[in-house]
Amino acid sequence: MNAPLAAYRLQLHKGFPFARAAELVPYLKELGVSHLYASPVFKARAGSLHGYDVTDPAVINPELGGGEGLASLSEELKRSGLSIMQDIVPNHMSYDSQNEMLMDVMEKGPYSRYKSFFDIDWEHIYENLRGRILTPFLGSFYGEALENGELRLVYDERGLALSYYALRLPLRVESYAEVFGGDIAPLEAALGPDSPELARYIGTAGLFRGLKSEDPAAGGQCAHARRMLRELYSSSEAVRAHADAAVERFNGRKGDSASFDALDALVSSQFFRPSYWKVAAEEINYRRFFTINELISVRVEDPEVFTRVHAATLGLTGSGAVTALRVDHVDGLLDPQGYLVRLREAAGAETYIVVEKILAPGEELAPAWPIEGTTGYDFTNYANGLFCRRESDKEFSRLYYRFTGLESRYDEMVVAKKRMMISRHLAGNIDNLAHMMKKSAADDRYGRDITLYGLRRALVEVMANFPVYRTYVNGPGGPTEAERAVIKTAVEGARRRLRDFGYELNFIEAFLLMGGHKSLEGESAGNILPCVMAFQQYTAPLMAKGFEDTILYIYNRLASLNEVGGSPDRFGFSPEEVHAFFAGRAARAPLTMNCTSTHDTKRSEDVRARINVLSETPAEWYAVLRRWAKLLQAGRRKDAAGREMPSLNDEYLLYQTLLGAWPSEGEPMPDFAERIREYSVKAAREAQVDTNWIKPDEEYEAALRGFIDRALQPGPENKFLGDFLPSQRLVAFYGAFNSLSQALLKLAAPGLPDIYQGCELWDFSLVDPDNRRPVDFALRSRLLAELKRDFAADPASLMAGLLADLPSGRIKLFLTWRALAARAAMKGVFEGGSYLPLAAEGPRAESVFAFARVRGGSAVIAAVPRLLSGFVPAGQPPLGELWQDTRLILPPELRGTFTDSFSGRTFEAGEAVALKDLFSSFPCALLTRG
């Protein structure tokens, strides 16, 4: 198994291609990682900054350097003993003119050889979507866009197309005869009746008239006829003028409604239906990635589709250029297990594979999946929660509700927002699902009398109450016991809120459980399986959009808990819970990934670490909240209805954001205010309370920006900043040690560490696009070289200097490098060692978390501090006598001589180790033996 020692994530794009990545190989080697963890490298929309909008998965993105550039990068990595971990996107592709396979579908409809490639319902219940695909990209209603002249018929070297700004949609073959087969008298008059060009044009038009989309030979014949027409068009000025006039006859004149009738009729005959982009929320016949119209899902469950989607990927694994894979959005697939079995067979047993799978607390990865684990969001939340003081739970809730004036309970918010997400963004998908279920139930005597309205209403409530992202039923055997419990929980929640639909809910429960009625069992179970599997594909996007992208911006009690895969209502995790989680990983998934920052996290690891400090001092937090709100009172506005702008909830989030994201240098960069403005507006839109993405409230957003400007206005007259900065410095000081502890947990706990680009130094980024800003790799390379030099010369002086220079972040880079060196030296222990939780006793026992990894005679001990503000004076590192008589208790198998990876000192470990010795010169410890 080519399991990474550690992976370093890079976001590749046109401005940071393979060649730039290759320049970093020496630095990555020196840092100690084994894999360059690459964002998607396949051909994507021009200018893509992330690569998830793939246009051809069989081609390496030319903007990154193409196949040659990737091969050069791979060779450079191999020379240094490194490899590539590749992010792949099997669920969706870009819905764009640059997607040639999709354009073939647009042109040929259900007669395209790619008709089954994309997840399109060609037999939709609505007549105007049957045999056509919705194209929801218009900025206004279709009729308005048409008569405004925004939709135009165009002809170029690629053929006939409907043009809408940058979007170009090819027309079906029958359209050529309709456009070019009209009156030829003007052309005859221009060329003369005996002209060879006229004869060729008439012959070409005749070829077009004989073409039918359903004819398998039509594609080749049409291509031949198009070439003939284009040759005439290019060589004859008269033909060119005639063809241009023929096209222009379809393009109406603004202000003359009837002049658009011909183009309307032509568009209505196509295999696509252009529509206002908002239509997709309520009527749609293709599956999207979440609610993004521009990303269309593919049917990777089809073996032919699988082969095409993975052509480049498997070429890279086969050649050895790529030795590890990260599968994006596995929950979007129809049958994740079937897909992963096929991927494992194709990629081979030695390829390391993890999936982007969001596990709810307590949820386990399906054991039948032939993979190493997940990308590690479960780790993110357990590790983060360790630095949240659980005893502050109730007090934090009281102060949060008191300050913001919110009244709804958390669980009510979650269900309400998921319900809202369905009504605003997923209604069309759920309608399709309800029709599918209604059709499946038509022959069932228990379901026959259930109306579509009742079924849909009950279905919405079940989905809104679904407690996890999805279940994975993929055969007539039905759900597992754990999945049955999930389904019953969802239905029970729906029953509490929808008391008049008990019959419908009982039927849906039996339907999803694939049993309970005789008509839903045995042979009939196979008939309802497709509907159950389709249902599973929509609970995941609903959770992602209704919870992850909405609730995590509304329930702002402690924003550090609002993370992907997290539960903001759960106020952290106890050491015992974290130990149990780590032990479970060591036993069941020792090669799964540990991440703390990714391109998808809501805020960086270091921002979360700072905000967690607030949990230690709720009374002080509430006091500064009230002061700051009073100091900025004049910056608030009210609209005509008396609504406060910004809301107190958005204001509450803003203060946490400023505390977490404030630059470590103390003085914000010129772009800081703009970053905060952009983030805050995005957060408010995601929350969908006072503004949203579909219909932004410009007045509210202007008031929010103005409030931020007032808060960040430099100068002595800004009383808020004068009060804010001392509090921020305290939070930053204690947050730095939270960050170091969290980093060591990621590097030493069961699992393989993932380092997001730039996070080896302090990184105070917010959600994307803020976390995609350029990284200063030259600085990091220089600092690492200096650290290695100084460590070799005098470790004690180096550590003292690092602690005196916290704002630079060098201390985090040092910890990362030294821990990675320990991982390399003790690879077997870290990857396959048993997990031992270590207890502490003494006055500071609550403030240390420690564990050991043991394999044979080799062992590693990791110890980190937590919850420091109660006994560590501000500005003084948590070292030495501050730990008083607190000791780490060691079992017999851990006694002996250990070496500290940070100080280089040796320890003779007996029954216990005094923390004042363990943390005498550095605030974390990583001891190794063997």
Residue pairs with C-beta under 8 A, 6 or more apart in sequence:
1 349
1 350
1 352
1 372
1 591
2 83
2 323
2 324
2 350
2 351
2 352
3 324
3 352
3 372
3 591
3 752
3 831
4 33
4 34
4 35
4 37
4 83
4 85
4 324
4 352
4 752
5 32
5 33
5 34
5 35
5 752
5 820
5 823
5 824
5 827
6 32
6 33
6 34
6 35
6 747
6 752
6 753
6 754
6 755
6 820
6 823
7 33
7 34
7 35
7 36
7 37
7 85
7 324
7 593
7 752
7 753
7 754
7 755
8 28
8 31
8 33
8 35
8 36
8 37
8 755
8 757
9 37
9 39
9 598
9 599
9 754
9 755
9 756
9 757
10 16
10 21
10 24
10 36
10 37
10 38
10 39
10 757
11 39
11 49
11 50
11 599
11 757
11 772
12 18
12 21
12 38
12 39
12 41
12 51
12 64
13 39
13 48
13 49
13 50
13 51
13 63
13 64
14 47
14 48
14 63
14 64
16 774
17 63
17 64
17 65
17 69
18 41
18 64
18 65
18 69
18 70
18 72
18 73
19 65
19 69
19 72
19 73
21 36
21 38
21 73
22 72
22 73
22 76
23 777
24 36
24 777
25 36
25 73
25 76
25 77
25 79
25 80
25 82
26 80
26 781
27 777
27 780
27 781
27 784
28 36
28 80
28 82
29 80
29 81
29 82
30 781
30 784
30 785
30 788
30 817
31 760
31 784
31 816
31 817
31 820
32 816
32 817
32 820
32 821
32 823
32 824
33 82
33 755
33 820
34 81
34 82
34 83
35 82
35 83
35 84
35 85
35 323
35 324
36 73
36 77
36 82
36 83
36 84
36 85
37 84
37 85
37 87
37 324
37 326
37 754
38 84
38 85
38 86
38 87
39 50
39 51
39 87
39 599
40 50
40 51
40 52
40 54
40 86
40 87
40 88
40 89
40 328
41 51
41 60
41 61
41 64
41 70
41 86
42 51
42 54
42 56
42 57
42 58
42 59
42 60
42 61
42 88
42 89
42 312
43 54
43 55
43 56
43 57
43 59
43 60
43 61
43 62
44 51
44 52
44 53
44 54
44 55
44 61
44 63
44 94
45 53
45 55
45 94
45 96
45 98
46 63
46 98
47 63
48 63
49 769
49 772
50 599
50 772
51 61
51 87
51 89
52 89
52 92
52 289
52 295
52 328
53 93
53 94
53 96
53 294
53 295
54 89
54 92
54 93
54 94
55 93
55 94
55 96
55 98
55 99
55 100
56 99
56 100
56 101
57 88
57 89
57 93
57 308
57 309
57 310
57 311
57 312
57 313
58 308
58 309
58 311
58 312
59 312
60 66
60 67
60 69
60 70
60 312
64 70
65 72
65 73
70 316
70 321
71 321
73 84
74 83
74 84
74 319
74 321
74 322
77 83
77 84
78 320
83 320
83 321
83 322
83 323
83 324
84 316
84 321
84 322
84 323
84 324
85 322
85 323
85 324
85 325
85 326
85 352
86 313
86 316
86 322
86 324
86 325
86 326
87 325
87 326
87 328
88 310
88 313
88 325
88 326
88 327
88 328
89 328
89 329
90 298
90 300
90 306
90 309
90 310
90 327
90 328
90 333
90 339
91 289
91 297
91 298
91 300
91 328
91 329
91 330
91 332
91 333
92 288
92 289
92 295
92 296
92 297
92 298
92 329
92 332
93 99
93 101
93 102
93 118
93 295
93 296
93 298
94 294
94 295
94 296
95 102
95 293
95 294
95 295
95 296
96 102
96 167
96 294
97 103
97 166
97 167
97 168
97 169
101 114
101 117
101 118
102 114
102 118
102 296
103 169
103 170
104 112
104 113
104 114
105 112
105 114
105 115
105 117
105 118
105 120
105 133
105 271
106 133
106 135
106 169
106 170
106 270
106 271
106 272
107 170
107 171
107 172
107 173
107 271
108 115
108 172
108 173
108 213
108 218
108 219
108 271
109 115
109 122
109 131
109 132
109 133
109 172
109 213
109 271
110 122
110 131
110 271
111 213
111 214
111 216
111 218
115 122
116 299
116 302
116 304
116 305
117 298
117 299
117 302
117 305
117 308
118 133
118 286
118 296
118 297
118 298
118 299
119 286
119 287
119 296
119 297
119 298
119 299
120 133
120 285
120 286
121 129
121 285
121 286
121 432
122 130
122 131
122 285
123 130
124 130
124 285
124 432
125 432
125 435
126 283
126 285
128 273
129 273
129 283
129 285
131 271
132 270
132 271
132 272
132 273
132 285
133 271
133 272
133 273
133 285
133 286
134 272
134 273
134 275
134 279
134 280
134 283
134 284
134 285
134 286
135 167
135 169
135 272
135 273
135 274
135 275
136 275
136 276
136 277
136 278
136 279
136 280
136 284
136 293
137 164
137 167
137 274
137 277
137 293
137 294
138 145
138 150
138 151
138 164
138 274
138 275
138 276
138 277
139 145
139 150
139 276
139 277
140 148
140 150
140 276
141 276
142 274
142 275
142 276
145 151
145 164
145 274
145 276
146 252
146 260
146 263
146 264
146 267
147 252
147 254
147 257
147 260
148 254
149 251
149 252
149 254
150 164
150 165
151 162
151 163
151 164
151 263
151 267
151 274
152 162
152 163
152 164
152 251
152 263
153 160
153 161
153 162
153 163
153 179
153 247
153 250
153 251
153 263
153 266
154 160
154 161
154 162
154 163
154 168
154 247
155 161
155 179
155 243
155 244
155 247
157 230
158 168
158 170
159 170
159 171
159 176
159 226
160 170
160 171
160 175
160 176
160 179
160 247
161 168
161 169
161 170
161 171
162 168
162 169
162 171
162 267
162 270
162 274
163 169
164 274
169 270
169 272
169 274
171 266
171 270
172 213
172 269
172 270
172 271
173 208
173 211
173 212
173 213
173 218
173 219
173 222
174 211
174 212
174 213
174 269
175 266
175 269
175 270
176 208
176 211
176 222
176 225
176 226
176 229
177 205
177 208
177 209
177 211
178 266
179 246
179 247
179 250
179 266
180 204
180 205
180 208
180 229
180 243
180 246
181 205
181 208
181 209
182 246
182 249
184 198
184 201
184 202
184 205
184 242
186 242
186 245
187 198
187 201
187 238
187 239
187 242
188 195
188 198
190 238
190 241
190 242
191 197
191 198
191 236
191 238
191 239
192 198
197 232
197 235
197 236
197 238
197 239
200 228
200 232
201 229
201 232
201 239
201 242
203 228
204 225
204 228
204 229
204 232
207 221
207 224
207 225
207 228
208 222
208 225
210 221
211 218
211 221
211 222
211 225
212 218
213 271
215 221
229 243
232 239
233 239
233 240
233 243
234 240
249 262
250 262
250 263
250 266
251 263
252 258
252 259
252 260
252 261
252 262
252 263
253 259
267 274
275 283
277 293
278 694
279 428
280 288
280 293
280 428
281 291
281 424
281 425
281 426
281 427
281 428
282 427
282 428
282 431
283 428
283 431
284 428
284 429
284 432
285 432
286 296
286 297
287 296
287 297
287 429
287 537
288 295
288 296
288 297
288 429
288 541
289 295
289 296
289 297
289 329
289 332
289 541
290 541
290 544
290 545
291 421
291 425
291 426
291 541
291 545
297 332
298 305
298 309
299 305
299 334
300 306
300 309
300 333
300 334
300 339
301 333
301 334
301 335
301 338
301 339
303 342
306 339
306 342
310 343
310 346
313 322
313 325
313 347
314 346
314 347
316 322
317 323
317 325
317 347
317 348
317 351
322 351
323 350
323 351
323 352
324 351
324 352
324 353
324 354
325 343
325 347
325 351
325 352
325 353
325 354
326 354
326 355
326 356
326 375
327 340
327 343
327 353
327 354
327 355
327 356
327 371
328 356
329 356
330 336
330 339
330 340
330 355
330 356
330 357
331 357
331 358
331 469
331 470
331 537
331 540
332 537
332 540
332 541
333 339
333 537
334 533
334 534
334 537
335 472
335 474
335 533
336 355
336 366
336 369
336 472
337 366
337 368
337 369
337 472
337 474
338 474
340 353
340 355
340 369
340 370
340 371
341 370
343 353
344 351
344 353
344 370
344 371
347 353
352 372
352 591
353 370
353 371
353 372
354 371
354 372
354 373
354 374
354 375
354 376
354 592
354 593
355 369
355 371
355 373
355 374
355 375
356 374
356 375
357 365
357 374
357 375
357 469
358 377
358 469
358 543
358 544
358 548
358 564
358 565
359 365
359 374
359 377
359 378
359 565
360 467
360 468
360 469
360 565
360 567
361 378
361 381
361 567
361 570
363 468
364 482
364 588
365 373
365 374
365 589
365 592
366 472
367 588
372 589
372 591
372 592
373 585
373 589
373 591
373 592
373 593
373 751
374 589
374 592
374 593
375 593
375 595
375 598
375 754
376 592
376 593
376 594
376 595
376 751
376 754
377 563
377 564
377 565
377 595
377 598
378 565
378 581
379 585
379 592
379 593
379 594
379 595
379 596
379 746
379 749
379 751
380 563
380 564
380 565
380 566
380 595
380 596
380 601
381 561
381 563
381 565
381 566
381 567
381 573
382 573
382 577
382 578
382 581
382 582
383 578
383 594
383 596
383 742
383 745
383 746
383 749
384 560
384 561
384 563
384 566
384 596
384 605
384 608
384 609
384 612
384 742
385 561
385 570
385 572
385 573
385 577
385 578
386 572
386 573
386 575
386 578
386 742
386 745
386 849
386 866
387 572
387 609
387 612
387 615
387 738
387 741
387 742
387 866
387 867
388 558
388 560
388 561
388 571
388 572
388 573
388 612
388 615
389 572
389 615
389 616
389 867
390 571
390 572
390 573
390 574
392 571
392 615
392 616
392 618
393 571
393 572
395 618
395 619
396 557
396 558
396 571
396 615
396 618
397 557
399 618
399 621
399 622
399 625
400 406
400 556
400 557
400 652
401 407
402 622
403 622
403 625
403 626
403 629
403 648
403 652
404 556
404 647
404 648
404 649
404 652
405 648
406 649
408 416
410 555
410 568
410 569
411 569
413 551
413 554
413 555
414 546
414 547
414 551
415 464
415 465
415 493
415 497
417 546
417 547
417 550
417 551
417 554
417 688
418 463
418 464
418 465
418 466
418 542
418 543
418 546
418 547
419 460
419 461
419 464
419 546
420 546
420 550
420 688
421 542
421 545
421 546
421 550
422 430
422 460
422 463
422 464
422 542
422 546
424 688
424 694
425 545
426 538
426 541
426 542
426 545
429 538
430 456
430 459
430 460
430 463
430 538
431 456
433 459
433 531
433 534
433 535
433 538
434 452
434 455
434 456
434 459
435 452
436 530
436 531
436 534
437 455
437 459
437 508
437 511
437 531
437 535
438 447
438 450
438 452
438 455
440 447
440 511
440 527
440 528
440 530
440 531
441 447
441 448
441 450
441 455
441 507
441 511
442 448
443 519
444 517
444 519
444 520
444 524
445 519
446 507
446 510
446 517
446 519
447 507
447 511
450 503
450 504
450 507
454 501
454 503
454 504
455 504
455 507
455 508
457 498
457 501
457 504
458 494
458 498
458 501
458 504
458 505
458 508
459 508
461 493
461 494
461 497
461 498
461 501
461 505
462 490
462 491
462 494
462 505
462 508
462 512
463 490
463 538
463 539
463 542
464 494
464 542
464 546
465 489
465 490
465 491
465 492
465 493
465 494
465 497
466 486
466 490
466 539
466 542
466 543
467 486
467 489
467 490
467 493
468 486
468 539
468 543
469 539
469 540
469 543
469 544
470 536
470 537
470 539
470 540
470 543
471 479
471 483
471 486
471 487
471 536
471 539
472 483
472 536
473 479
473 483
473 514
473 529
473 532
473 533
473 536
474 533
475 529
476 514
476 525
476 526
476 529
478 484
478 513
478 514
478 515
478 525
479 486
479 487
479 512
479 513
479 514
484 513
487 509
487 512
487 513
488 509
488 513
491 505
491 508
491 509
491 512
494 501
494 505
495 502
495 505
498 505
507 517
509 516
510 516
510 517
510 520
511 520
511 528
511 531
511 532
512 532
512 535
514 520
514 521
514 525
514 528
514 529
514 532
515 521
515 525
520 528
548 564
549 686
550 686
550 687
550 688
551 568
552 562
552 563
552 566
552 568
552 602
552 686
553 562
553 653
553 683
553 684
553 686
553 687
554 649
554 687
554 689
555 562
555 568
555 569
556 562
556 649
556 652
556 653
556 656
557 568
558 568
558 571
558 611
558 612
558 614
558 615
558 656
559 603
559 611
559 653
559 656
559 657
559 660
560 603
560 607
560 608
560 609
560 610
560 611
560 612
560 656
560 660
561 567
561 568
561 570
561 571
561 572
562 568
562 602
563 601
563 602
563 603
563 608
564 598
564 600
564 601
564 602
571 615
572 615
573 581
575 837
575 849
578 849
579 835
579 837
579 851
582 749
582 750
582 835
582 837
582 851
583 750
583 835
583 837
585 592
585 749
585 750
585 751
585 835
586 750
586 833
586 834
586 835
586 853
587 835
589 750
589 751
590 750
590 751
590 831
590 832
591 751
591 752
591 831
592 750
592 751
592 752
593 751
593 752
593 753
593 754
594 745
594 746
594 747
594 749
594 751
594 752
594 753
594 754
595 746
595 753
595 754
595 756
596 605
596 742
596 743
596 746
596 756
596 759
597 604
597 605
597 756
597 759
597 763
597 765
597 771
598 754
598 756
599 756
599 768
599 771
599 772
600 768
601 767
601 771
602 766
602 767
603 611
603 657
603 660
603 661
603 765
603 766
603 767
604 756
604 759
604 763
604 764
604 765
604 766
604 771
605 739
605 742
605 743
605 759
605 763
606 660
606 735
606 739
606 759
606 762
606 763
606 764
607 657
607 660
607 661
607 764
607 765
607 766
608 660
609 735
609 736
609 738
609 739
609 742
610 659
610 660
610 731
610 732
610 734
610 735
610 738
610 739
610 764
611 656
611 659
611 660
611 731
611 735
612 735
612 738
613 730
613 731
613 734
613 735
613 738
613 869
614 621
614 656
614 659
614 731
616 734
616 867
616 868
616 869
616 870
617 869
624 655
624 723
624 724
624 727
625 652
625 655
627 723
628 655
628 720
628 723
628 724
629 648
629 651
631 719
631 720
631 723
632 651
632 707
632 710
632 711
632 720
634 710
635 706
635 707
635 710
635 711
636 644
636 645
636 646
636 703
636 707
637 644
637 645
637 703
637 706
637 707
638 644
638 645
639 645
639 699
639 700
643 690
643 700
645 690
645 699
645 700
645 703
645 704
645 707
646 654
646 680
646 684
646 690
646 700
646 703
646 704
646 707
647 689
647 690
649 687
649 689
650 680
650 683
650 684
650 687
650 690
650 704
651 707
653 680
653 683
654 676
654 680
654 707
654 708
654 711
657 676
657 679
657 680
657 766
658 676
658 711
658 724
658 728
659 727
659 728
659 731
660 731
660 735
660 764
661 672
661 675
661 676
661 679
661 764
661 765
661 766
662 668
662 672
662 728
662 732
662 764
663 669
663 672
663 764
664 732
664 762
664 764
664 806
664 807
664 808
664 809
665 807
666 725
666 729
666 807
668 712
672 712
673 708
673 709
673 712
675 766
675 770
676 708
676 712
677 704
677 705
677 708
677 709
678 770
679 766
679 767
679 770
680 704
680 705
680 708
681 691
681 701
681 704
681 705
682 767
683 767
684 690
684 691
684 700
684 701
684 704
685 691
685 692
685 693
685 696
686 693
690 697
690 700
691 697
691 700
691 701
710 720
711 718
711 720
711 721
711 724
712 721
713 721
714 721
716 722
729 874
730 869
730 874
733 806
733 874
733 875
734 868
734 869
734 872
734 874
736 762
736 806
736 811
737 865
737 868
737 877
737 878
737 923
738 866
739 762
739 812
740 811
740 812
740 815
740 864
740 923
740 924
741 849
741 864
741 865
741 866
741 923
741 924
742 864
743 812
743 815
743 816
743 819
744 815
744 819
744 862
744 864
744 924
744 926
745 849
745 862
745 864
746 753
746 754
747 753
747 815
747 816
747 819
747 820
747 823
748 819
748 822
748 823
748 830
748 851
748 853
748 860
748 862
748 926
749 851
749 862
750 835
750 853
752 831
753 820
753 823
755 816
756 763
756 771
757 775
758 775
758 776
758 780
760 780
760 812
760 813
760 816
760 817
761 779
761 780
761 783
761 808
761 809
761 810
761 812
761 813
762 807
762 809
762 812
763 771
765 771
765 773
780 813
783 808
783 810
783 813
784 813
784 817
787 798
787 810
787 813
787 814
787 817
788 817
790 797
790 798
790 801
791 798
791 814
791 818
795 902
795 903
795 904
796 903
796 921
798 814
799 814
799 902
799 903
799 921
799 922
800 921
802 810
802 811
802 814
803 811
803 877
803 879
803 922
803 923
805 811
814 902
815 902
815 924
818 901
818 902
818 926
819 901
819 926
821 901
822 860
822 901
822 926
822 928
823 830
825 928
826 853
826 858
826 860
826 928
826 930
828 855
828 858
829 853
829 854
829 855
829 858
829 859
829 860
829 930
830 853
830 860
832 855
833 853
833 854
833 855
833 858
833 859
833 860
834 853
834 854
834 855
835 851
835 852
835 853
836 851
836 852
836 853
836 854
836 891
836 893
836 894
837 850
837 851
838 850
838 851
838 852
838 861
838 863
838 888
838 889
838 890
838 894
839 845
839 888
839 889
840 848
840 850
840 886
840 887
840 888
840 889
840 915
841 886
841 887
841 889
841 912
842 883
842 884
842 885
842 886
842 887
842 915
843 884
843 885
843 886
844 871
844 882
844 883
844 884
844 886
844 915
845 886
846 867
847 865
847 866
847 867
847 868
847 870
847 871
847 886
848 863
848 864
848 865
848 866
848 883
848 886
848 888
848 915
849 863
849 864
849 866
850 861
850 862
850 863
850 864
850 888
851 861
851 862
852 859
852 860
852 861
852 862
852 890
852 894
853 859
853 860
853 862
854 860
854 893
854 894
856 930
857 929
857 930
858 928
858 929
858 930
859 893
859 894
859 898
859 928
859 929
859 930
860 926
860 927
860 928
860 929
861 888
861 890
861 894
861 898
861 909
861 925
861 926
861 927
862 924
862 925
862 926
862 927
863 888
863 915
863 918
863 919
863 924
863 925
864 924
864 925
865 878
865 919
865 923
865 924
868 878
871 882
872 878
872 882
876 882
877 923
878 919
878 923
879 916
879 919
879 920
879 921
879 922
879 923
880 916
880 919
880 920
881 916
882 916
883 914
883 915
883 916
883 919
884 916
885 914
886 914
886 915
886 916
887 912
887 913
887 914
887 915
888 912
888 913
888 914
888 915
888 918
889 911
889 912
890 909
890 910
890 911
890 912
890 913
894 909
895 909
895 910
895 911
896 908
896 909
896 929
897 906
897 907
897 908
897 909
897 929
898 906
898 907
898 909
898 927
898 928
898 929
899 905
899 906
899 907
899 927
899 928
899 929
900 906
900 907
900 922
900 925
900 926
900 927
901 926
901 927
901 928
902 921
902 922
902 924
902 925
902 926
903 920
903 921
903 922
907 913
907 917
907 918
907 927
909 927
918 925
919 925
